Amino acid sequence: RELSVAILREVPSEGVIITVNAVDVSPDLRNATVHVGILGTAAQQRQALERLEQHRAVLQAESAKRVVLKFTPHLRFRLDESVER
């Protein structure tokens, strides 16, 4: 939930809707795979994923401020296409 708010605040949407569908965190809390749904064309989806990667450090810092964990996980963004199905 906190990550989706940070994405809304920090990442420009540019005509697409970005939703966080799930976050899988590794058992050691060092890595997290963020499954995002992006509504838009294939080109818009690629651009949105690139913007998420560009803002990854800011998003990690924002989530570290709001979620108390032993480590701040390294975020990896993956496109979740289940919304389209």
HELIX and SHEET records of a PDB file:
HELIX    1   1 GLU A    2  GLU A   10  1                                   9    
HELIX    2   2 ALA A   42  GLN A   54  1                                  13    
HELIX    3   3 ARG A   56  ARG A   66  1                                  11    
SHEET    1   A 3 ILE A  17  VAL A  25  0                                        
SHEET    2   A 3 ASN A  31  LEU A  39 -1                                        
SHEET    3   A 3 HIS A  74  LEU A  79  1                                        
END                                                                             
